Amino acid sequence: MFAIKELPTSIDKLTTLQNLHLSRCSKLQELPTSIDKLTSLELLYFSRCSQLKELPTFIDKLITFQSLNLLRSSQLKELPPSIEKLTSLQKLDLLRCSQLKELPTSINKLTTFQSLHLARCSKLKEFPTSIDKLTNLRWLDLLGCSKLKELPTSIDKLTFLQLLDLSSCSQLKELPTSIDKLTSLQKLDLLGCLNLTKLSTSINKLISIEKLDLSGCSNLMKLPTSSNKLISLEKLDFSWCSKLTKLPTAMDKLIRFEKLDLSRCLNLTKLPTSIDKLTTLRLLDLLGCLKLKELPTSIDKLTALRLLDLSSYL
């Protein structure tokens, strides 16, 4: 940790400065107003500045800004509405900003935005509906946002979104049906969403999804009857879904499917007969599936299979 408490006002003379790193400056509480003269600044790193309570409103003068890192700024409670002026901003990292409760609605002006990290913002309760204006967003990380109960239906406007991480959002009960519009989504993480009880049929419209992680969703009981429209799916993880009793009956169109993890699905009683159509499947993990009494006789059709785990973990 560095003991620096403030920056000199003369920093405004560094007019060609592009990167400013202030990571681990744990005594730094504020920035000089003269920083708004750094009009060439593109990257600003405040990670682990544990005494920083707010961003200055004059930050809106930094119009060339592309990346703002506030990781582990544990005293930061809010972002200034003036953040909307950062029209070149592409990445905002707020990981473990544990006092942050909400985002300003003005964030919708950041139309060049591509990556938003809010992982472990444990007091964040809701997401602004204005998120629908962030049409260039590729990466949305909400891992460990344990107070978040729902996503806005306006998420359907994020048609370029490629990754959505909702792991350990333990209050999340369901996904909005509008999620079916996220046709560019490649990875959806729902690991440890303890209150998630079902997946709606709208998830079948995610034609670009490659990895779907539902491991540890211990109250998940209901899946769509068919998963045949998930034509890009390669990996599906249901491990520790202890209330899950069956899989979708129609899985025969999953032409790129390689990994199916059903380990510790304690109440799974059978596999669908359509599993024999998964001719690209390389890994089938059934470890600890204590109620599974038999495999389909057609399992011999899985000629690409390299690992089959039928172990009991007890």
C-alpha positions as CSV (number, residue, x, y, z in Angstrom):
1,M,0.0,0.0,0.0
2,F,1.2,3.5,-0.8
3,A,0.9,6.4,1.7
4,I,0.2,9.1,-0.9
5,K,-2.7,11.2,0.3
6,E,-3.2,13.7,-2.5
7,L,-1.9,14.6,-6.0
8,P,-0.4,18.0,-6.7
9,T,-2.6,20.5,-8.5
10,S,0.2,20.9,-11.0
11,I,-0.6,17.5,-12.4
12,D,-2.7,19.5,-15.0
13,K,0.5,20.3,-16.9
14,L,0.8,16.6,-18.0
15,T,-1.3,17.3,-21.0
16,T,0.0,14.3,-22.9
17,L,-0.7,11.8,-20.1
18,Q,-2.7,8.8,-21.3
19,N,-2.5,6.3,-18.4
20,L,-2.8,7.2,-14.7
21,H,-2.4,4.3,-12.2
22,L,-3.3,5.0,-8.5
23,S,-3.9,1.4,-7.5
24,R,-3.4,0.6,-3.8
25,C,-3.2,4.3,-2.8
26,S,-5.1,3.5,0.3
27,K,-4.8,7.0,1.8
28,L,-6.0,8.8,-1.3
29,Q,-9.5,10.4,-0.6
30,E,-10.0,12.7,-3.5
31,L,-8.5,14.1,-6.8
32,P,-7.5,17.7,-7.5
33,T,-9.9,19.6,-9.7
34,S,-7.1,20.3,-12.0
35,I,-7.2,16.7,-13.2
36,D,-9.9,17.8,-15.7
37,K,-7.1,19.4,-17.8
38,L,-5.7,15.9,-18.7
39,T,-7.7,15.8,-21.9
40,S,-5.5,13.0,-23.3
41,L,-6.2,10.6,-20.5
42,E,-7.6,7.3,-21.6
43,L,-7.0,4.9,-18.6
44,L,-7.5,5.7,-15.0
45,Y,-6.9,3.0,-12.3
46,F,-8.2,3.5,-8.8
47,S,-8.3,-0.1,-7.7
48,R,-8.0,-0.7,-4.0
49,C,-8.2,3.0,-3.1
50,S,-10.1,2.1,0.0
51,Q,-10.5,5.7,1.2
52,L,-12.0,7.0,-2.0
53,K,-15.6,7.9,-1.3
54,E,-16.7,9.5,-4.5
55,L,-15.6,10.5,-8.0
56,P,-15.3,14.2,-8.7
57,T,-18.1,15.7,-10.9
58,F,-15.5,17.3,-13.1
59,I,-14.6,13.9,-14.4
60,D,-16.9,14.6,-17.2
61,K,-14.2,16.8,-18.8
62,L,-12.1,13.7,-19.6
63,I,-13.8,13.0,-22.9
64,T,-11.1,10.7,-24.2
65,F,-11.5,8.4,-21.3
66,Q,-11.8,4.7,-22.3
67,S,-11.3,2.7,-19.1
68,L,-12.1,3.4,-15.5
69,N,-11.0,0.9,-12.8
70,L,-12.4,1.3,-9.3
71,L,-11.9,-2.3,-8.2
72,R,-12.2,-2.7,-4.4
73,S,-12.9,0.9,-3.8
74,S,-14.8,-0.2,-0.7
75,Q,-16.0,3.3,0.4
76,L,-17.4,4.3,-2.9
77,K,-21.2,4.7,-2.6
78,E,-22.2,6.2,-5.9
79,L,-21.1,7.4,-9.3
80,P,-21.7,11.0,-10.3
81,P,-24.5,11.6,-12.9
82,S,-21.8,13.5,-14.9
83,I,-20.4,10.1,-15.9
84,E,-22.7,10.4,-18.9
85,K,-20.2,12.8,-20.4
86,L,-17.6,10.1,-20.8
87,T,-18.8,9.3,-24.2
88,S,-15.6,7.3,-25.1
89,L,-15.7,5.0,-22.1
90,Q,-15.6,1.4,-23.0
91,K,-14.8,-0.4,-19.8
92,L,-15.9,0.2,-16.2
93,D,-14.7,-2.0,-13.4
94,L,-16.5,-1.7,-10.0
95,L,-15.7,-5.2,-8.7
96,R,-16.1,-5.4,-4.9
97,C,-17.3,-1.9,-4.5
98,S,-19.2,-3.2,-1.5
99,Q,-21.0,0.1,-0.6
100,L,-22.3,0.8,-4.1
101,K,-26.1,0.5,-4.0
102,E,-27.1,1.7,-7.5
103,L,-26.0,3.0,-10.8
104,P,-27.0,6.4,-12.1
105,T,-29.7,6.3,-14.8
106,S,-27.4,8.7,-16.8
107,I,-25.3,5.6,-17.5
108,N,-27.5,5.1,-20.5
109,K,-25.6,7.8,-22.4
110,L,-22.5,5.6,-22.6
111,T,-23.3,4.2,-25.9
112,T,-19.7,3.1,-26.6
113,F,-19.7,1.0,-23.4
114,Q,-18.5,-2.6,-24.0
115,S,-17.6,-4.1,-20.5
116,L,-19.3,-3.5,-17.1
117,H,-17.9,-5.4,-14.1
118,L,-20.1,-5.2,-10.9
119,A,-19.0,-8.5,-9.4
120,R,-19.5,-8.7,-5.6
121,C,-21.2,-5.3,-5.3
122,S,-23.1,-6.9,-2.5
123,K,-25.4,-3.9,-1.8
124,L,-26.5,-3.5,-5.4
125,K,-30.3,-4.2,-5.3
126,E,-31.4,-3.3,-8.8
127,F,-30.2,-2.5,-12.3
128,P,-31.4,0.7,-14.0
129,T,-34.0,0.0,-16.8
130,S,-32.0,2.5,-18.9
131,I,-29.5,-0.3,-19.5
132,D,-31.3,-0.8,-22.8
133,K,-29.4,2.1,-24.3
134,L,-26.0,0.3,-23.8
135,T,-26.4,-1.4,-27.1
136,N,-22.7,-2.0,-27.6
137,L,-22.3,-3.9,-24.3
138,R,-20.4,-7.2,-24.7
139,W,-19.6,-8.2,-21.1
140,L,-21.9,-7.8,-18.0
141,D,-20.5,-9.3,-14.8
142,L,-22.9,-9.4,-11.8
143,L,-21.3,-12.3,-10.0
144,G,-22.0,-12.2,-6.3
145,C,-24.5,-9.4,-6.4
146,S,-26.4,-11.1,-3.6
147,K,-29.1,-8.4,-3.1
148,L,-30.1,-8.4,-6.8
149,K,-33.6,-9.9,-7.2
150,E,-34.3,-9.4,-10.9
151,L,-33.0,-8.1,-14.2
152,P,-34.9,-5.4,-16.1
153,T,-36.9,-6.7,-19.0
154,S,-35.1,-4.0,-21.0
155,I,-32.1,-6.2,-21.1
156,D,-33.4,-7.6,-24.3
157,K,-31.9,-4.5,-26.1
158,L,-28.4,-5.7,-25.4
159,T,-28.2,-7.6,-28.6
160,F,-24.4,-7.6,-28.8
161,L,-24.0,-9.0,-25.3
162,Q,-21.7,-12.1,-25.3
163,L,-21.2,-12.8,-21.6
164,L,-23.7,-12.5,-18.7
165,D,-22.4,-13.7,-15.3
166,L,-25.1,-14.0,-12.6
167,S,-23.2,-16.5,-10.5
168,S,-24.1,-16.4,-6.8
169,C,-26.9,-13.9,-7.3
170,S,-28.6,-15.8,-4.5
171,Q,-31.8,-13.7,-4.5
172,L,-32.5,-14.1,-8.2
173,K,-35.6,-16.1,-8.7
174,E,-36.0,-16.1,-12.4
175,L,-34.7,-14.6,-15.7
176,P,-36.9,-12.2,-17.7
177,T,-38.6,-13.8,-20.7
178,S,-37.1,-11.0,-22.8
179,I,-33.7,-12.8,-22.4
180,D,-34.5,-14.6,-25.6
181,K,-33.5,-11.5,-27.6
182,L,-29.9,-11.9,-26.5
183,T,-29.0,-13.8,-29.7
184,S,-25.3,-12.9,-29.5
185,L,-24.9,-14.4,-25.9
186,Q,-22.2,-17.0,-25.8
187,K,-21.8,-17.7,-22.1
188,L,-24.5,-17.5,-19.3
189,D,-23.3,-18.3,-15.7
190,L,-26.0,-18.9,-13.1
191,L,-23.8,-20.9,-10.7
192,G,-25.1,-20.8,-7.2
193,C,-28.3,-19.0,-7.9
194,L,-30.0,-20.7,-4.9
195,N,-33.5,-19.2,-5.4
196,L,-33.7,-20.1,-9.1
197,T,-36.4,-22.7,-9.4
198,K,-37.0,-22.9,-13.1
199,L,-35.8,-21.9,-16.6
200,S,-38.4,-20.5,-19.0
201,T,-38.7,-21.7,-22.5
202,S,-37.3,-18.4,-23.7
203,I,-33.8,-19.6,-23.0
204,N,-34.2,-21.8,-26.0
205,K,-33.8,-18.8,-28.3
206,L,-30.2,-18.2,-27.3
207,I,-28.9,-19.6,-30.5
208,S,-25.3,-18.5,-29.9
209,I,-24.9,-19.8,-26.4
210,E,-21.8,-22.1,-26.0
211,K,-21.6,-22.5,-22.3
212,L,-24.5,-22.6,-19.8
213,D,-23.6,-23.1,-16.1
214,L,-26.3,-23.9,-13.6
215,S,-24.2,-25.7,-11.1
216,G,-25.2,-25.3,-7.5
217,C,-28.7,-24.2,-8.3
218,S,-30.0,-26.4,-5.6
219,N,-33.7,-25.4,-5.9
220,L,-33.8,-25.8,-9.7
221,M,-36.6,-28.2,-10.5
222,K,-38.0,-27.4,-13.9
223,L,-36.4,-27.1,-17.3
224,P,-37.9,-26.5,-20.8
225,T,-38.9,-29.8,-22.4
226,S,-36.7,-29.1,-25.4
227,S,-33.2,-27.7,-25.8
228,N,-33.0,-28.3,-29.5
229,K,-32.6,-24.7,-30.5
230,L,-29.4,-24.3,-28.5
231,I,-27.5,-25.3,-31.6
232,S,-24.2,-23.7,-30.5
233,L,-24.2,-25.3,-27.0
234,E,-20.9,-27.0,-26.1
235,K,-21.0,-27.2,-22.3
236,L,-23.9,-27.7,-19.9
237,D,-23.3,-27.9,-16.2
238,F,-26.1,-29.0,-13.8
239,S,-23.8,-30.3,-11.1
240,W,-25.2,-30.0,-7.5
241,C,-28.7,-29.3,-8.9
242,S,-30.0,-31.6,-6.2
243,K,-33.8,-31.2,-6.9
244,L,-33.5,-31.8,-10.6
245,T,-35.3,-35.0,-11.6
246,K,-35.1,-35.0,-15.4
247,L,-33.5,-33.4,-18.4
248,P,-35.2,-32.0,-21.5
249,T,-36.5,-34.9,-23.6
250,A,-35.5,-33.3,-26.9
251,M,-31.7,-32.9,-27.1
252,D,-31.0,-34.4,-30.5
253,K,-30.2,-31.2,-32.3
254,L,-27.2,-30.2,-30.2
255,I,-24.7,-30.9,-32.9
256,R,-21.7,-29.2,-31.1
257,F,-22.3,-30.6,-27.6
258,E,-19.2,-31.9,-25.8
259,K,-19.6,-31.8,-22.1
260,L,-22.6,-32.6,-19.8
261,D,-22.0,-32.4,-16.1
262,L,-24.8,-33.9,-14.0
263,S,-22.6,-34.8,-11.0
264,R,-24.4,-34.9,-7.6
265,C,-27.9,-34.5,-9.1
266,L,-29.2,-36.5,-6.2
267,N,-32.7,-36.8,-7.5
268,L,-32.1,-37.5,-11.2
269,T,-33.8,-40.7,-12.0
270,K,-33.2,-41.2,-15.7
271,L,-31.6,-39.8,-18.8
272,P,-33.6,-39.0,-22.0
273,T,-33.5,-41.5,-24.8
274,S,-32.5,-38.7,-27.1
275,I,-29.1,-38.7,-25.5
276,D,-27.9,-41.2,-28.1
277,K,-28.1,-38.4,-30.7
278,L,-25.3,-36.4,-28.9
279,T,-22.7,-37.9,-31.2
280,T,-20.1,-35.2,-30.3
281,L,-20.4,-35.7,-26.5
282,R,-16.9,-36.3,-25.0
283,L,-17.7,-36.0,-21.3
284,L,-20.7,-37.3,-19.3
285,D,-20.3,-36.9,-15.5
286,L,-22.9,-38.7,-13.4
287,L,-20.9,-38.9,-10.3
288,G,-23.1,-39.2,-7.2
289,C,-26.4,-39.5,-9.1
290,L,-27.7,-42.0,-6.5
291,K,-31.2,-42.4,-7.9
292,L,-30.1,-43.1,-11.4
293,K,-30.6,-46.9,-11.7
294,E,-29.8,-47.4,-15.4
295,L,-28.4,-45.9,-18.6
296,P,-30.3,-45.9,-21.9
297,T,-29.3,-49.0,-23.9
298,S,-28.6,-46.6,-26.8
299,I,-25.6,-45.1,-25.0
300,D,-23.4,-47.1,-27.3
301,K,-24.1,-44.5,-30.0
302,L,-21.9,-42.0,-28.1
303,T,-18.9,-42.9,-30.1
304,A,-17.0,-39.6,-29.3
305,L,-17.3,-40.2,-25.5
306,R,-13.9,-40.1,-23.7
307,L,-15.0,-39.8,-20.1
308,L,-18.0,-41.4,-18.4
309,D,-18.1,-41.1,-14.6
310,L,-20.7,-43.2,-12.7
311,S,-18.9,-43.1,-9.4
312,S,-20.7,-42.8,-6.1
313,Y,-19.1,-40.0,-4.1
314,L,-20.3,-41.4,-0.7
